[in-house]
Structures are given as structure tokens and as C-alpha cells.
Amino acid sequence: MQYRLKLKQMAEANGRPFRIALVGAGQMGRGFASQSHRLGLQVAVVADIAQERINQAYADLGLDAPLISNDIALLNAAIVTGKPAGTTDSNIVPLLDVDVVVEATGVAEIGAQVIYNTLINKKHSATLNVECDVTVGPMLRETAKENGVLYSVCNGDEPAEAKELVDFAKDLSFEIVMAGKGKNNPFEPHSNPDTVAERAAAKHMNPKMLASFTDGSKTMIEMAALANATGLGLTKRGMIGPEASRKTLQDVFCPVEDGGVLEQTGVVDYCTGDVAPGVFVIVKTDSPYVAEEMSYLSMGKGPYFAIFRPFHLASVEAPLTVAKMLCDGYETLVSGKPTTEVIASTKKAHAKGERFDGIGGFSARGVTDRVEDAKSDNLVPIGLLQGATARRDIPIDTLITYDDVDLDQNQTIYMLRMKQDQLGLS
């Protein structure tokens, strides 16, 4: 049954449509609102620091201008009557009369605040904020369980879509050799919002978001999320990132002894070339006849085969996660026991006392690492670094340790990560 029909039937039984609160109405949030509305989900309230983005999100839906307020009672009154509502205070969103809070800011600390408070207020939460999930996903998963609600990273981005391929391959009893994505932005490790400003304007993108793509952070974060959700490992610190095409994936991502780049199997990585915006899983079978059938079905000559999805639809696909939550009690992607961390490498020199900004900014870029190696080297997850202060002069291209910086211990994400580590969830 189509989710749109199932949601309609459930809404009729409940006497009202399911209500969504959306936090973050930038490019991803705006797309989420437009598509979720078409699935029959009611965009009941939109939260953003910029009122014009709230107004634009509702204009996209063909709805009247919203009531914008930071008063909980006024907002709940509007929500109950179906009047569009908005707020510039994301902290009150978990207290509003909605069914699911969707967090789409891309800022790790805001994500931690909104999602955690949503869960302890016993509401489901779906997020497009993979930056937050790779930092405190296990703690959020446990918080959801404790409160009898659901937490999930959304469909649409590469981690969720690649995981679905991994699940499909596992269901067919294939050996998972590796899984990954294509990267289409040039790798510019020192890029920042200024260096990409012109390109960002041409793409109608936030330059900070584009910088997180070009400096490699987004790819590192996405592949860490995929690894942690599937139990796959990591090829090496920073990954390999070889060039490959759709036709050569299975030849490139196979063991070294068979002519590929992998020192071990059961890992994640990425490639450059014409694979982007697709995701893939490389599989192998121990059945000669199944291998013969795979070759017959134009999946390659074997013994390695690439199962490839040539697209991901970002915010357009993301509302499926909310539909699955409400209809099936299903979580698209949640972190298990992490295998992979995303640490930080400086993009510029920092003087003692200088503060660090966030992912996609001027200070640092994300680098994948095995959890055990990150712990051994005392390296700081990049999701904790925003607002930190350098304890010493730190050169460019330095991996940041806990001894190098004073972290902002007042942040929700810091407190959740400390608890996650204490409970042995990391």
C-alpha cells in the first residue's frame, strides 16, 4: 500500500492529519516541507531564525502567511485549528502539539538540543542532520528507546540509501565486500565559505554547506554514518577515495590480491568519477551458480558484483522516513555500536585562545577514523569542536586532540557525548 494512502486512512481514523514540526527551513528543510505536504503530512509549524524562510516554506505550499510567535499557547492554538504557524525559537518546538519533529538545520549542536528534548518529551524525531548523528547517535537512539518513541536519520541522503542496498544484499545472503558513494565535488581540503562563495551563489546554496562538501567533511560524515548503522568498518583514516566508474566499481573495490584497492573487506569508502550522485554495495557469493546467474543478468563477470543505485533524492525522499515511522514503526537509519569516528583536521593555523567555528566553516574539516584509533590518539570528534578554544598554537593540517582545545562544556552535544562515552555506547 502506498504511504500516502496509508497516512490518509490513519488520519481519518485519528480524526486529524499527522502534524509535523520542521526545524530549519533552508534548502533541505524547504524541500522536506514541500514533499511531506504532498504525502498527506501536515506541516504544522516551521522553526527558523529567519522569518522570511518560514514565510517562504508556507508560500511553497500555497498556504496563507503563518502566525509567527514564540508563545507556546498561541502556537498550539494555531496548530489545533490548522493555521500555519512559525517560530524563531527552536527550543520550544519539542513542547508543541505535534506528532513528529523533523530537524533539518545541519548544525550538530542545534540538532542535539532539538532531537534530545523532542525525545524526552515523548515525541518521534527524524533528522537530516547526519553531523549530529555521527557524534551522539547512539545516545539519541537509547533516549528514544527509554521514552518509547522513534529516532531516525532520514531517507534521501547517501547513508540511508546505501544502507538499504546493504540490507537488500544481506537479505539475499551475499557477502558484503564494501559499500559507499560517489563524490562529485572537487576535494579542496582547505576550502571555506569565502573560497566557495561564487560557486555557492551560482548553485543557490549556503556557502557553508558547499564548503562542507568541497573540504570532504560531508563525505566523511556520511560514510561514518553508513558504517555505524551497518556495522561495516573503515578502509583507513580518511578513506581511500579512488577514481572509479559505474562500470568499474567491482574491479576497483575488491581485495588487493584480486587487483583492487581493499586491504580488507566489510568496509565503507567513496570514489570519484561518474558514480555520483549514486550509492553502491560490492558483493560476492560463494555459490558458483548464483555467480553465473549474476553474470547472466549483466551484473558483471564476477566474482565481485556492484549493486548500484544511480541517484539519491535528498529532501524529496526524506519524508518517507516520517511515513515509515508513523505507519510501520520503522527507523530508516540509526547508529549501532560505532565503528567509525569523524575527527577534525585544521584548515588553517590557530593561535592560542582562538575559537573554532563549525563544520563547513574556516577552522577544520572532518576526517573518518576507526573508533579505536581515534580513542588511542585522543582525537576530538568534529561535532564537538564548534565553540572550542585553542589551548596552544595549532598549525594547519593538524588532527585536534582533547589536549589541544577547551571544549564548550555547556553545549547539549558535549553533555550527550560525555554520557554516551560513560555508558560505553561509543
JOTACOR-V692374 format. One record per residue. N is the residue number from 1. RES is the residue in one small letter. OMEGA is omega in degrees with one decimal (* if undefined). BURIAL is I if it has 9 or more other C-alpha atoms within 8 Angstrom, else O. Layout:
# JOTACOR-V692374
n;res;omega;burial
N;RES;OMEGA;BURIAL
N;RES;OMEGA;BURIAL
This chain:
# JOTACOR-V692374
n;res;omega;burial
1;m;178.6;O
2;q;-178.5;O
3;y;179.6;I
4;r;179.1;O
5;l;179.0;O
6;k;179.1;I
7;l;178.7;I
8;k;179.9;I
9;q;179.0;O
10;m;178.4;O
11;a;178.0;I
12;e;178.5;I
13;a;-179.5;O
14;n;-179.0;O
15;g;177.6;O
16;r;176.7;O
17;p;173.7;I
18;f;-175.4;I
19;r;178.5;I
20;i;166.2;I
21;a;-179.2;I
22;l;177.8;I
23;v;-177.6;I
24;g;-176.5;I
25;a;172.8;I
26;g;-175.5;I
27;q;-177.9;O
28;m;-179.3;I
29;g;179.7;I
30;r;176.9;I
31;g;178.8;I
32;f;-178.9;I
33;a;-177.5;I
34;s;-176.6;I
35;q;-178.6;I
36;s;177.6;I
37;h;-178.7;I
38;r;175.2;O
39;l;-179.1;I
40;g;175.4;I
41;l;-178.3;I
42;q;173.1;I
43;v;-170.6;I
44;a;-179.7;I
45;v;177.1;I
46;v;178.7;I
47;a;176.8;I
48;d;179.2;I
49;i;-179.0;O
50;a;-178.3;O
51;q;-178.5;I
52;e;177.5;O
53;r;174.8;I
54;i;179.5;I
55;n;-178.5;I
56;q;-179.4;O
57;a;179.0;I
58;y;176.7;I
59;a;177.0;I
60;d;-177.7;O
61;l;-178.4;I
62;g;-178.2;O
63;l;178.5;O
64;d;176.5;O
65;a;-175.1;O
66;p;164.2;I
67;l;178.5;I
68;i;-175.3;I
69;s;172.1;I
70;n;178.4;I
71;d;-175.2;O
72;i;-178.1;I
73;a;179.7;O
74;l;180.0;O
75;l;179.6;I
76;n;177.5;I
77;a;178.0;O
78;a;-178.4;I
79;i;-177.4;I
80;v;-178.8;O
81;t;178.9;O
82;g;177.8;O
83;k;177.2;I
84;p;-176.8;I
85;a;178.4;I
86;g;177.8;I
87;t;174.9;I
88;t;-178.1;I
89;d;-178.1;I
90;s;-177.4;I
91;n;-178.1;O
92;i;-174.8;I
93;v;-179.9;I
94;p;-178.9;I
95;l;-175.7;O
96;l;-173.7;I
97;d;-179.8;O
98;v;-178.8;I
99;d;-177.3;I
100;v;172.6;I
101;v;179.3;I
102;v;-176.4;I
103;e;-172.0;I
104;a;-176.7;I
105;t;-175.0;I
106;g;178.3;I
107;v;-171.7;I
108;a;-177.4;I
109;e;178.2;I
110;i;177.2;O
111;g;-179.9;I
112;a;179.7;I
113;q;-173.5;I
114;v;-175.1;I
115;i;-178.6;I
116;y;-179.0;I
117;n;174.4;I
118;t;-176.5;I
119;l;-179.7;I
120;i;171.6;I
121;n;171.4;I
122;k;172.9;I
123;k;176.1;I
124;h;175.8;I
125;s;173.6;I
126;a;-175.4;I
127;t;169.6;I
128;l;-172.8;I
129;n;-179.3;I
130;v;178.2;I
131;e;177.8;I
132;c;-174.6;I
133;d;-178.0;I
134;v;179.6;I
135;t;-175.2;I
136;v;-179.5;I
137;g;179.2;I
138;p;179.0;I
139;m;177.2;I
140;l;176.6;I
141;r;-179.7;I
142;e;178.6;O
143;t;177.6;I
144;a;179.6;I
145;k;-178.6;I
146;e;-176.1;O
147;n;174.9;I
148;g;179.5;O
149;v;-176.4;I
150;l;174.0;I
151;y;180.0;I
152;s;163.7;I
153;v;-172.1;I
154;c;164.8;I
155;n;171.7;I
156;g;176.0;I
157;d;-172.7;I
158;e;-177.9;I
159;p;-178.1;I
160;a;-177.5;I
161;e;175.6;I
162;a;177.9;I
163;k;178.7;I
164;e;175.5;O
165;l;177.7;I
166;v;179.1;I
167;d;178.8;O
168;f;-179.3;O
169;a;177.8;I
170;k;178.9;I
171;d;178.8;O
172;l;177.0;O
173;s;171.3;O
174;f;168.7;I
175;e;178.6;I
176;i;178.4;I
177;v;175.8;I
178;m;175.5;I
179;a;-178.1;I
180;g;-176.0;I
181;k;170.9;I
182;g;177.5;I
183;k;-175.6;I
184;n;176.7;I
185;n;176.6;O
186;p;-179.8;O
187;f;179.7;O
188;e;-168.6;O
189;p;-179.4;I
190;h;-178.5;O
191;s;-177.9;I
192;n;-177.4;I
193;p;178.4;I
194;d;-176.3;O
195;t;-179.1;O
196;v;-172.1;I
197;a;-177.6;I
198;e;178.3;O
199;r;179.5;O
200;a;179.0;I
201;a;179.9;I
202;a;-179.5;O
203;k;-175.7;O
204;h;-178.2;O
205;m;168.1;I
206;n;-177.0;O
207;p;177.4;I
208;k;177.3;I
209;m;180.0;I
210;l;178.7;I
211;a;177.7;I
212;s;174.0;I
213;f;-173.0;I
214;t;179.2;I
215;d;175.7;I
216;g;-174.9;I
217;s;-175.2;I
218;k;178.4;I
219;t;179.1;I
220;m;-178.4;I
221;i;-178.3;I
222;e;-179.4;I
223;m;173.3;I
224;a;178.5;I
225;a;178.2;I
226;l;179.5;I
227;a;-175.0;I
228;n;178.9;I
229;a;-175.9;I
230;t;-174.7;I
231;g;176.1;I
232;l;-179.7;I
233;g;-175.9;I
234;l;179.2;I
235;t;178.2;I
236;k;177.1;I
237;r;179.9;I
238;g;-178.2;O
239;m;-175.6;I
240;i;178.3;I
241;g;-179.0;O
242;p;172.0;O
243;e;177.7;O
244;a;174.9;I
245;s;177.9;I
246;r;-177.7;O
247;k;-174.2;O
248;t;-177.2;O
249;l;-175.6;I
250;q;178.8;I
251;d;179.8;I
252;v;-175.3;I
253;f;171.2;I
254;c;-176.6;I
255;p;-179.5;I
256;v;-177.3;I
257;e;176.7;O
258;d;175.0;O
259;g;-179.0;I
260;g;-174.8;I
261;v;-171.4;I
262;l;172.8;I
263;e;176.9;O
264;q;179.5;O
265;t;-176.8;I
266;g;-172.7;I
267;v;172.6;I
268;v;174.7;I
269;d;179.3;I
270;y;176.3;I
271;c;170.2;I
272;t;-178.0;I
273;g;-174.0;I
274;d;-178.0;I
275;v;178.0;I
276;a;8.4;I
277;p;-175.3;I
278;g;175.2;I
279;v;-173.0;I
280;f;169.9;I
281;v;176.4;I
282;i;-175.2;I
283;v;176.4;I
284;k;177.3;I
285;t;177.1;I
286;d;178.4;O
287;s;178.8;O
288;p;-177.8;O
289;y;177.1;O
290;v;177.3;O
291;a;177.8;I
292;e;177.9;O
293;e;178.9;O
294;m;177.7;I
295;s;177.7;I
296;y;-178.8;O
297;l;175.1;O
298;s;178.0;O
299;m;179.0;I
300;g;-176.2;I
301;k;-179.7;O
302;g;2.1;I
303;p;178.9;O
304;y;-177.6;I
305;f;178.2;I
306;a;170.8;I
307;i;-164.2;I
308;f;171.3;I
309;r;-169.0;O
310;p;-175.7;I
311;f;161.3;O
312;h;-169.5;I
313;l;172.8;I
314;a;-174.1;I
315;s;179.5;I
316;v;179.6;I
317;e;-169.6;I
318;a;-178.6;I
319;p;176.5;I
320;l;179.1;I
321;t;177.9;I
322;v;178.2;I
323;a;178.8;I
324;k;176.6;I
325;m;-173.0;I
326;l;-175.5;I
327;c;-170.7;I
328;d;-175.2;O
329;g;-171.9;O
330;y;175.8;I
331;e;-175.5;I
332;t;-177.9;I
333;l;173.8;I
334;v;-178.9;I
335;s;170.0;I
336;g;173.5;I
337;k;-172.2;I
338;p;171.5;I
339;t;-169.2;I
340;t;177.1;I
341;e;172.0;I
342;v;-177.8;I
343;i;-173.2;I
344;a;174.1;I
345;s;-176.5;I
346;t;176.2;I
347;k;176.2;I
348;k;175.5;I
349;a;178.2;I
350;h;175.6;I
351;a;176.3;I
352;k;-179.9;I
353;g;-179.3;O
354;e;-178.7;O
355;r;178.0;I
356;f;173.3;I
357;d;-170.8;I
358;g;-179.5;I
359;i;-177.6;I
360;g;-179.0;I
361;g;-174.7;I
362;f;-167.7;I
363;s;-169.7;I
364;a;176.0;I
365;r;-179.6;I
366;g;178.4;I
367;v;177.4;I
368;t;177.5;I
369;d;172.2;I
370;r;-177.6;I
371;v;-177.2;I
372;e;179.3;O
373;d;177.8;O
374;a;178.0;I
375;k;-178.9;O
376;s;-178.6;O
377;d;175.0;O
378;n;-173.2;I
379;l;-175.9;I
380;v;171.1;I
381;p;-176.5;I
382;i;178.0;I
383;g;178.4;I
384;l;-166.3;I
385;l;-177.4;I
386;q;-179.9;I
387;g;178.4;I
388;a;179.7;I
389;t;-179.9;I
390;a;176.3;I
391;r;-177.0;I
392;r;171.4;I
393;d;-176.6;I
394;i;-178.9;I
395;p;173.0;I
396;i;178.1;I
397;d;176.8;O
398;t;173.4;O
399;l;-171.9;I
400;i;175.7;I
401;t;175.6;I
402;y;178.8;I
403;d;-176.8;O
404;d;-169.5;I
405;v;166.9;I
406;d;-178.8;I
407;l;176.3;I
408;d;-174.6;I
409;q;176.7;O
410;n;-177.7;O
411;q;177.2;O
412;t;-177.0;I
413;i;176.3;I
414;y;-178.5;I
415;m;178.3;I
416;l;-179.2;I
417;r;177.8;I
418;m;178.4;O
419;k;177.4;I
420;q;179.2;I
421;d;-178.7;I
422;q;-179.4;O
423;l;179.8;O
424;g;-179.6;O
425;l;-177.6;I
426;s;*;O
